[in-house]
């Protein structure tokens, strides 16, 4: 298995609606925000973790494959691959090559893992776009906002149990960088990855997507890749 090259796919993620990716804080401050966004520990600026991008793209591709019923909601694994054939097996192989496979204790898993090879794709954390951040500071734009949400009493018609969710405002821009390894001249995984990114643009990133959060748009630095992305129909 030979490494033929590593391609960097770069560009901007533009928020069309507010984005909430939680920080995982377990401490709740009296009078504070219930759900804070994740921030860089040094700059305290919001960012998009690469793991959030990778996890969402993978889950959408697995959902499209129709194999979620085989896994009970868990990520596809080598054990699942060994039980498949035909088109389903090909789809599962692409997902495991691109995102990696967890170890399996069944017979033949080690040999199969060697055949698939290492994880091809790597998602970097996405920091604020430099030009956008400069303009934001000059114009005193806030980097986050707090949105109040309530449950409505169906009989009284009144708001109850208010919660305050922090999110990154719409129109904020982040830089993204995705590295894709090419092994043994394989040329089908890039298009598969682009399909996953298009699915993400059609869906949402982060939490509270059913409430309108997390709608994003990708803008690629490579014009040819942008054309391919715009024209691709993943479903």
N, C-alpha and C positions, 0 to 999 in steps of 0.2 A: 504494500500500500504506500503510494508515493504522494507527497504534498506537492501539488503543481503551482499553487499560489494562494494568496490571501487577499480577498477583495474587501475594501472598506466602503460601506454604503453610508453616506452622510447627508445631512440636511436639517430641516427644521420641523418641529412639531408645534403646530399652532392650535391653541385652544379655541374652540368655537363656543363652548359653554364652560362654566366653572368646573374645576377639577379637584376632587378630593382623594388623595392617597394618604392614608392615616399614618401617624408616627408610631402608633402602638403604645402610647403613654398609658400607664396603669394608674397614674395619680390624677385625681380630679380636683381642681381648685374651686373653692366656693366663689360663685359669681363669675367664673371663667368660662372658657369654651369647652364644650363636651368632647368634641372630636377635632383635634389639631392635625394639620398637614405635616408631612415629613419635611425636615429642614436639614441643610448641611450643618454639621456640628460646629464648624469654624465661622462660616459666613452668615449662618442663620437664614439663608435664602432657600426658598422651596426648590425642589428638584424632582425629577421623575426617576425612580430607581430602575436600573436595567432589568432587575428581576420582575418588576411589574409588567414591563413590555413583553419580556420573554414568556412569562406565565400566561398572559392574556392571548398572545398570538398562538401559542401552543394549544391552549384550551379551545380556541375557535377552530383551529385546523382539525383537532380531534373531534369536535362537535360535528364539523362538516363531513368527516369520514364515516359517521354513523356507527362508530365502534364504541361509543360510550356505554352501551348496554353490555359490552363484553367486560368492562372494567369495574362496573359498579360505581362509577364516578371518579375512580383513581386514574392517574396518568397511565398511558399505554406503557407496557413493559415488554421485556424479552419473552416472558411467559405468554403474554397475549399473542405476540408475533408467531410463536411456535404453534399456535392453535389455528392460525389463519392460512388461507390460500387465495390464489387469484388476485383480483383487483384490491381486495381488502388487505391482503398481505403487502402488496406494493405500496399502498397508502401508509400502512403502519411502518414499513421500512423507511420511507422518506421522513416521517415524523421522528423516528428514533435516530436516524442519521443526523438530522438537523439539530435536534434538541438534546440528544443523549438518552440513555436507558439506564434505569436503576438495575442493580444486580438481581439475579434470579437464582434460586436454589435448585431448580429443576435440571434434569440431565440434559446436556447439550447446550446449556445457556452460555457457558464460557466460550465455546467454539463459535457460537452465533455472534457473541459480542465482538470477537476478533474480526469476524467477517464484516460487521457493520462499521467498525472503526470508531475513532474518537468523535466527540461532539463537533459539529461543523460551525455552529453559529455562536457568536458572543455579543451580548448587548451591554453597552456601556451605560453608566448613569447619565442622565440628561440634565445638564445645568442650563441656566437661563442664557438665551442668546445674547452675545455681547452687545450688539447694536441696539437690540430692544431694551436691554438693561440700562444702557447709557441714556436712551430717550426717557425711560421710566423715571430715572433719578432726576433728570433735568426738569421733567414735568410733574414731579412729585406724585407719580402713580403709586398706589399701594400694591404690594406684592401678594397680599392675601386679603380676603374679605370674610366676614362672618355672616352666615345665612341662618335665620331663625326658621325652624320648622315645628309644626304642631300637629297633634292628632285632633280630628274634629268629632265632637260628640254628635252622633247622627240624629238624636232626638232634640237636643237643645240648640244645635247649630252653633256651638261655641268651641273655641280653640282650647285644648287642654294639653298638659304635659309638654311644654315647650322645650326644645333642644336647640343648641347652637352649634352649627357645624362650620368649621373653617374650610375654605377652599381657595384655590388659586383662580383669579378672575379670568373671564373670557378675554381673548385677544392677547394673552400672554404667550410668548414664544420661547421654546427651548431648542437646544441643539441636540441632535442624536447621532450616534455612531454605532454601526453594526458591522462586525467583522465576520466574513464568511470564508471558511477554508474550502479549497477545491482539491479533492483527492482523486487520483487515477482518472483525470480528465472528465469527471462527472459534470454535467452541465444542466441538470434538471432541477437542482435544489435552489438555485437563485430565484427562478420563477415561482417555485413552491413557497419560498419565503415572502416574495412580493405579494402573492395571493393572501398570505396570512396577514400582512400589513394592511392590505385593502379591506379584509374582513374586519380588522380592528377599526379602521376609519368608518366603516359602515355600522359598527356597534358602539362601544364606549370603553373608556379606560378608567380604572379606579372604582370607587364605590358610588352607590346611589345612582346608578345608570338609569334605573326605571323612573327616577325623578328628574331626568334631564341632564344630570352631571356627566362630565367626561367625554363629550363629543370633541374629537380632534381631527386635524387635517395634516397630512404629510406633504412636505415640499422637499424634493430631492435636489442636491447640488448637480447631479448628472442629468442633463436635459433628456438624453435618450431613455434613461431609467424612469424619468418623470412621465414621458409619453407612454411607456409600457405600463406603468402604474395606473395612469388615467384610463387606459383602454382595456385593462384586464377585467375580466368578469369572473370572480372566484366562485360564484354560485350559479 
